[in-house]
């Protein structure tokens, strides 16, 4: 168990007392410093920054004036370690232990912000000290992420101090299960795991399912490349997920819950385990919760990292100790789920929204978003973007606003090319659709999906044929192999994509080979239709999406690879030719020494040449040339 003290919560009055005491404790301090301790900042040695901060505060005699808290992810993963000085909301970034003494002496002692260590806005070329003035933060609306980066992730008291477990208290004291369902329906909350199924409808089915033994399952098997929303929530605000699951348990009549987390998330597992133990020790998990007849407990099950286990039936099989393979539906999980009992499964973000909805009302939540997609959505912004990290915006915000206002645009003044939403199951959104509202239905019309929230931005140097190959390779590796369409169909699709940039066997067979490859690209569409219509689970049914969206919006790029034998992005090395410009080359010999296959020849101080038949196109000569004498065609 963590080193937080145990607080006993037996009644509603205890919750209010703990909240009051926590607020009074915070009010004693002049400053409250929030040091990001999410995965991104930990990899940047935020622990050393926090230790240096504590030492400097002690040296300056500020222990009675300054409180330091380790928080979950604040959101800006690319510029960590970061910290926020409250109550002014001064945001410091790219910190090192050496920066801390100056910040403490100048800011905390003399009251002068160290501007050159605050957030630097690349668009304006200016430092912006305060959170409220930074586009990345001021354009967000945080509901699921309401506590991440704003409190001590390990403190039950801190969570209660921010209205934690008040929603649980509310339903146990004044709401029937049907009332909870009605409120969730009114909110319009849809499952944030990718399918977008209405949560209230799902919970109602679980409530009405026959049987005295039921289960609640949290799907935290976040497997999409570039997605880290659920991980960040579990690391920064585990109690909100616990409370959401407890509310779901009360609603459907379940006394047991499971959180299925992949083993690649050790920090999330550790913090969630500590939170469960804290809640259990306090009396918030177990029997007679808040002097009611409700009882509920949680258990963590760790997955081995199989992408298919994000599918609910495969996930349940894995929890049961079986091979993680999907099964045919119906019966649906609410009818016959975990251990053959009625089961409701939602993902981390969905459960994290529930306490706020119960406290503030479904109508409040429904005020955000669009008519068909209510509330907000958490995204993991990654790829060719200036501001990488997690963010939360109202449904319906345009993709352009996310990329250029919140995300800060594309690095190195490159052009935006596409955004991949929904991971391997999603599709690409191109420049012409930057004004498209980001919601469930609008994305489906474009051949993409919302997915769990991974948003990968690609610039002009991205090859869409290579992107399709990457995602198909991922799907092929992650296919469980149970059904033929997914197991064999995705393999055939991958083979067709892999053959596109391969060099023709010889000039004699060029025309015939070219025709076969062209037919293969046409065959991709037929294969995709069969795989989508006949695969057993959502993984196979959505597997063709990245290829189909690529063909839909970037067909000219495929044709360029096939007929002109060119890769404009210069990614497909089979289609590249490295040549040395004799007018620029001064014969320094660096490229000659770097070449691993001795494909470069030339005398010292004389222009060199590349032996094309021997060149493996590894690009080491290009990377090593200081005079830009090597051209890539």
N, C-alpha and C positions, 0 to 999 in steps of 0.2 A: 504493500500500500504506500501511497505517497506520504510526504511529511506534513501534509495539511492536517490541522487539528480536526477531530471528529465533532460535528455539531449534531445534536439530537433534534429531530423534527417529528413531533408527535401530533401537533395540532395546527390548525390554520393560524392561530395566534403566534405559534413559534416561527412560522414563515415571516410574518410581519415584524416580529421582534428582531430576527436575524437581518432582515432588510434594513431596518432602522439603524441597528448597530453598525452595519457595514457602511451606510451612508455617513454616519457620524464619524467613523474612523477615517474615511476619505476626506472629510471636511477639516480634519485636524492638520492636513498637510497643505503647504503652499503650492507644491508641484506634485503631480502624479505622472511619472514617466512610464510609457508603455513601450517595451522593447519587443520587437517582433521575434518570435521564436518558432515560426513556421518552418517547414522543411527547407525552403529556399534560403532563408536567412541562416539556418543552422549550418547549411553547406558553406555559407560565407563567414562562419565563425562568430555568430552573434553571441555565443556564450562568453567568448573572450571580451566582447564589447560590454556585455552586462556586468561581468566581473570588474572590469576597469571602471565602470560607472559607479558601482558600489564602493570601490576603494576610494575614488575621487570624492564621492559624497562624504565618506567617513573622514577623509583628510581635511575637508573644508568645514567639518562640524555641522553638516546639514541633515543628519539622520532624523531629526525631529521635524524637518521641513519638507523633505522629499521622500516620496514613496515610489519604489521601483517594482513594476509587475512584468512578468514574462507573459506575452499574449500569443494568441494564434496568428495566422497570416493576416497582415494588414493589407496585402493585395499587390504590392509592387515588387515582384520577385526578382526583377532584373537589376535592381539598384540596392540590394541589401548589403550589409545589415542596415535596418532602418529603425527609427524610434520616434515617438511622438511625445512632446512635452505638453501636458495638459495643466490648466484649463485653456490655455491660449491656442492649443492645436498646432504647435510649431513642429514641422516635419523635417527630421534630419535623415540623410541617406548616404549610402556608400561609406559607412563608418568603419573606422579601425580603432583599436584600443588607444593608439597614439592621439586620436582626435578628442578623446573624452575629457582630459584635464582642461583643455582650452574651453570646451563647451560648458563644463561645470563652472569654471571660474567666471567666464564672461556672461553666460546666460543665467545660471542659477544664483550666482552671487551678485553680479553687477546689473543684471537685467538687460543685457545686450545680446541679441540673437547673433549667432555666428553664421552669417548669411551664406558664406561660401561653402558651407556643409549642408545647406538645405536643398530642396528639390530644384534641379536645373531643368528648365523647359527648353527643349531643343528647338521648338518652333519660334520662340521669341528671343532665345539666347539670353534669358534672364533667370535669376534665382527667385523662386517663389517660396517664402517661408511657411505660409499657413495652409493647412489642409483645405480650408473653405475656398481658397483661391486657385486650387490646382484642378484643372479640367478632369483629370482621371478620377478624382474623388467627388467633386461637386456635381457631376452628371450622373451619379449613381443613386439608386434607392435601395437601401439594404433592409431586407426582412429576414431571409434565411441567414444572411451574414451579419445580422444586427449586433452580435456579440464578438465576432471574430476581430481581433485587433483592438478591442475596447475593454478587455478585462483579463484578469489572471485565469488562464485556461484551466489551471489545476485546482482552483478554489471553488468549492461548493457555495461558500458564503458570497463570493463575488457574483455567481450566477443567480442566487436568490436575491441579491442586492439589485439586480437588473430585471426583477419581476419573474425570476425563475421559479418554476413549480406553482406559480399562481394559477395558471390555466388548469393544471391538474386539480388544485384545490377547488376551483370553480365548478368543474364538472362533477366532482365527487359530492359537493355540497348542494348543488342546485340544478343539475342537468341530468336527464335520462339519456341512455344511449341514442334513442331516436332524436333527441334534441341536438346531440353532437353531430349526428349524420346530417341533420337539416342545416346546421351552421356551416359544415364543410361543403355541402352542396351549394349553399348560398354564395360561398366564396368563389366558386368556380375553379377551385384548385384541381389541376390535372397532374398526373404522375410525372415527376421530373426525371425519371429514369430513361426516357426515350420514347415510350409508347404514347404518352399523353392521355392515358385513360382517366376519366373523371374519378377523382379519389372518393368523393362522397358516394357515388354509385357502387364502387368497389366495397367500401366499408358497409354500406347497407346490405349488400349481398352476404358479407361475412356475418353481420348481425342477425340476419334472417336464416342463416344456414343452421341446419339441425345438428345437435350434438352438444355435449357438455364440455368436451375438451377441444380447444381451438388454439391456434398459434398466430403470433405476429412475427414477421421476418423483415429485417432491414437488409436490403441488398446494397452492400458497400463494396461489391466486386467491380471496381471501376477499372475497366481494361482498355478503354479507347486510347490509342496513342495521342499524347498531348493533352489528356484530360486529368485534372487534379482537383476538381471541385469537392467531391465527397471526402477525399483525404484531408483537405484543408478544414472542412467543417468538423470532422472527427477530431482533428488535432487542436482546433481552436475553440470549439464549443460543444464538447461531447454531451453535456447535460441536456441541451436542447433536443438532441436526437433521442436520448433516453426518455425525456418527458413526452415527446411526440409519440413514441412507441407505447408508453403507458396509457396515454389518452386513447390510442387505437385499441389497445387491449381491453380497456373498460368498455369501449363502444361495441365491440363484437363479442365480448364475453370470454376473452382469452386471459389466462393467468401466466403464460410463459412466452418469452420472446427470444429470438436468436438474431444476432448481428453477424452476417457473413462477410468477412473482410479478407482480402488477399494478403498473402504472406509478405508481399513486397512493400507493405505499409507498416513496418515495425513501430514507427513513432505513433501512428494513429492507433494501433493495437494497444500500445502501452498506455497512452493517455485515456483511451476509452475504458480500458481495464481499471485504471485508477478511479475514473469517474463512477463506474459501476460499483466498485468497492466502497467509495465514499457515500454514494446514495444508499447502498445496502446498510452500511454502518450507522447512517443517520436515521434509518427507519423509513426512508422514502421508497425502498424496494423491499419486498417481503410480504408480510401479512398485516392486516388491519392498518393499511396505509392511511395516514391522516384521520385516524379514528373511524374509518369506514370499514365495510366488509370486503372491500376490494383488496385483492392480493395479486402481486405481479413480480416476476423476477426475470433477469436477463442472463444470457450466456453468449459468449463469443465463439464462433466457429471460424477457423482460419482456412482459407482456400489456397490451393497450390499455384494459382495464377492462370488457370485455364479461362480464356476469353468466353468460351461457351457457357461457363457457369454464371455469367451475367444474365442468362435466360432463366426465367423463374423455375421451370420444372427441372432443369439441369442443376440449378442451385440447390433445390430441395433434395435431389438425389445425393449431392455431395455432402450436405448436412447429415443425411442419414447414413453416411459412410459408404455409399455406392459410387460407382463410376459416374462422373458428371456428364450425363447425356440427357438431352431433352426427351420428352415423351409426347405422345399425341394428346391434343385437347379437343373436345372435352373428355373426361371431367376437368373442370377448371379448378385451380387451387382453392377457391372459396368453397368448393364442393368436396374435393378430396385432395388435400395437399400434403403437408409434412406429416409423415408417419400415418398417412391415410386420413388425417383429420382436417377439418376446414381451416384454411390458412389465408391470411392477408399479407401480401408482400408489397412494400414500397421501398423507394430508395432513400438515401440519406437526406437529400435536399427536401424531399416531400415531407418527411417527418419533422425536419427542422422548421418548416413553415407553420406546422399545426399549432404549437402553443401561442404564437402571435395571433393567429386567426381566432382562436377560442377567446383570448383576452380582449381583442379589439373588435371582433365581430366579422362575419363573413362579408358583409356589405363593405366594410373598410378595405378588405383585401381586394374585393372585386372592383373597387374604384381605380386600381392600377391595371394596366394592360389594355387588351382589346375586348371586343364583345365575345369572341370565342376562345381567347387565350388570356385568362385573368392573372393578375399578380405580377410578380417579377421572375427573372430567371438568372441563375448564376452561370457565368461562362468562365472557362479557362482560356485566356488569350495567349496564343503562342505562335511561333514561326517568325516570319519577316515583319515584325512590328516593333515599334520603339518601346512601348510600354507593355511588357509581358506580365502576366499575373492573373489573379482572379478578380472578377467584378460582378456586380449585380445591377441589372437595369430592368425597367418596366417592359413587359411584353409589348411588342409593337414598335419599339425603337428601331430606327433604320440601321442597316448594316454599315452604311457610310458614317453614321454618328459614332458607332462603336469603334470602327477602324481609325477614323481621322480625328475625332474629338477626344474620346476616352483613350484610345490606343496610341494617339500621338502620331499616326501616319507611318509610312514605310521608311526604314532606315536608308541612308546614303542616297536620298532623293530618287530612289527607284520607283517604277510604276507599279501600282497595285494590279495584280493579275487575277487572283481568285481567292476565295475563302472556302475552306473545307469544313462543313458543319456535320456533326453526327459521327465523326470518326470513320472507321472502315465500312460502316453501314450507311453513311451519308453521301453527300454529293457536293459539287462545286457551285459556288455562286460567283458570277463574273462581274466585271466593272459596270456593265449596263444595268445591273440589278442592285446597285448600291443603295438605292432609295427604297428597296423592298422592306416592309416591316418584318422584324424578326419575331415570328410567331409560328405556331404549329402548322396552320393551314397554308400560309403564304410560302413557307419553305417547301412543303410537299408539292405545290404547284410548279416549283422550279426544279423538281427532281431531286431535292435534298430533304433532310429531316432535321428536326431540332436535336435529337439524340439526347445524351445526358448533359451536354453543354460544352464539349470540346470545340474550339474555334481556332483553326490553324490558318494563318494568313500567308499567302504566297505572292512573291513579287515577280517581276519580268524574267528573272533568271531561273524560273522553275519550269521544268519540262513536264507537261501533263501526261505524256506517255510513261515517263518514269514514275510519276505519282500513282498512276493506275497500277503499274507493276508493283510498287511498294505495298499498296493496300491489298491487292490480290495475293501477294506473297504472305502477308499477315493473315488474311482469311484462310488461305490454304493451310498454313501451319497450325492455325487455331481450330480448324474444323474437327469436330469429334469423330467424324467418319461414319456415323450411324446411318445416315441416309445417302443414297447414291447421288442425287442431284448436287448436293453440296460437296461431297467427297470427290466425285469425278468431274462434275461440271466446272467447279472453280479451278481445278487442275488444268482442264482443257483451255479455259479462258486465259489462265496465266501463261500457258505455253504459246498461245497466239500472240499475246502481248510481248513476251520475251523474244519472239522471232522477228518482230518488226525492225529493230535496229541492227540485227545481225548481218554481217557482210555476206553478199551473194557468193555462192560457191565459185562461179567463174562467169565470164562475159557470155559464154555460150548459153548458159542456163539462166541468164539474168531475166529475160522476159518471162519465161515460165515460172521462175521463182517469185518474181514480182506479182504475177497474176495470182499465184497461190496465196501470197500474203494478203493481197487485197480481198480475196474471197474470205480469208480468215477473219479479217476485220468485220466484214458483213455478217459472218457467222456468229460474231460476238453477240449481236442483237438477239438472234434466235436462241442461243445458249442462255443468255440472260433471262429471256422470257420463261424458258423451261425451269431454270433454277429458281426464279422468283415464285413461280406458281406451284412448284411441287416439293420444295424443301420442307423439312419437318418443322424447323423452328425459325425464329426471326433472324438468326445469324445467316442462314443460307438464303432466306427470302430477300434479305437486303444486301447480300454480298455483291451483286452486280452493280449496285448504285454508283460507286466511284467511276467505273468504266463507262456506264451509260451517260452520266453527266459530262464526262470528258468528251465522249463522242458527240454529244449534243451541242456543247459550247466550243469545243476545240477540235472539230473535225479537220480543219485545215492543217492543224499541227500533226495529226496522224498521217494525212496525205503527204505532207512535207517529208516526214520520215520515210514513207514508203516509196514515193516517186522521185523526190529530189535528193534523197539520201542525206538530209540535213537535219540537225538538231539546233534550232535557233538559240536555245538556251545554253547550248554547249555542255550538256549533261551526259548524253548518251555517248560514251567514249568510242563505241564501235563506229560512229559516224564522224568522228573528229579527225582532223589532220593537223599535226604540229609542224610548223615550218619556221626556219630561222631567216630573218631579214638580213641579208648580207650588208646592207647599207647601215644598219644599226649595230650589228654584232661587232665587238672589238676583240673577240678571241680570248676573253678572260679565262675560259676553261671551267667555270663553275658548273654549267649545265653538263659538260662532258663528265665531270667527276661525280655528279649526282645521278646520272642515268644508271639505273640498276641492270640494264641489259646491253650496255655498251652500243647503243644505237646512234650515238653522236660521234662524229669524227671531225678533225680539223687541227691545224697547227696553231701554236700559241701566237696570240696577237693577229691572227688571221680569221676571217669569218668561218664559222663552223657550219656543218650540214647534218641533217637528220636522215638516217637510213630508214625509209618508210616501211620496208618489208620487215625490219627488225623491231620497229617501234611498237611498244605495247600500250601506248597512249595513257600512261599512268599520270602524266601531268607534272612530274617532279621537275622537269626542265623549266616549264612555264613558271612554276612557283619560285624557283631559285634564281631566275634571271632578274638582275637588278636594273637592267637597261631597257626592258620591254622589247627585246629583240625577237622574242618568240611569239608568233602569231598562231591563233587557233582558228581553224576554218572548218 
